[in-house]
Amino acid sequence: MPDRLPLGRPEASEVLHAEPPRGGEHPSPPPGRGSGGGGNSAGSVLAFDFGLKRIGVAIGTQLGAGRLGSARALTTIAGEAAEARFAAIAALIAEWQPVLLLVGRPLNDDGTAHEMTARCERFANQLRGRFRLSVEEVDERFSSTEADSNLRERGLSWQQRKTQVDAEAALIILQSWFELHADGHANAHSPA
């Protein structure tokens, strides 16, 4: 969402990590990189909820053609310095070897673009250029609101929600992409 205002100003290189999965294992072993066309390839998928102060990240395993094996909120990359953000993303890509990257594309309620839409599209283009992976943009209307509501339902305080809401929003973006593809729809925006 465009108006995220953190209560404190995080350091540029600070990365907040979500809880590791039980047993310290990944949802699946990191597979090798796909050859592009990640929408139909089996393997890991990283989803990003881009914000000016923080980027939420979620990880999922695609079993093929939109079939989700597992997904979870992964981490939040905090800070405004672009190089520190991309260094953290590079480390995640090296660890997880995704076949596809997803970026939430914020829109107004009526589906029109706004200022953050262009910023997220630029972020998606930077991911394509830097990492040479398939990147798709996914409608993320209300993902941060839904994420905060989910965390509130789990009984988290506002301080706990603040550190986890972006990664939870990325998880919602990831799950919505899998739902769209499982239903045979192609509503994700992937510029040529």
Number of C-alpha atoms within 10 A of each C-alpha: 22 16 8 12 11 11 8 6 11 16 13 17 17 16 18 17 16 17 11 13 12 8 6 8 9 19 16 15 13 16 15 14 19 18 12 14 12 24 21 17 20 23 25 31 25 27 33 31 31 28 23 17 17 25 23 26 31 27 26 26 25 25 15 15 15 21 16 22 16 15 21 22 27 26 26 26 27 26 20 19 13 11 11 18 19 16 12 18 19 16 11 17 20 13 13 22 21 28 27 25 24 26 28 31 26 28 20 15 9 7 10 9 13 12 10 19 20 14 17 21 21 12 16 24 15 14 20 15 11 10 14 11 21 21 27 23 23 23 19 22 18 17 23 22 12 15 22 21 15 16 18 15 9 10 11 15 10 13 9 12 19 14 19 25 27 32 31 29 31 33 27 25 30 30 19 17 26 21 15 15 19 15 10 11 11 12 12 18 16 14 10 3
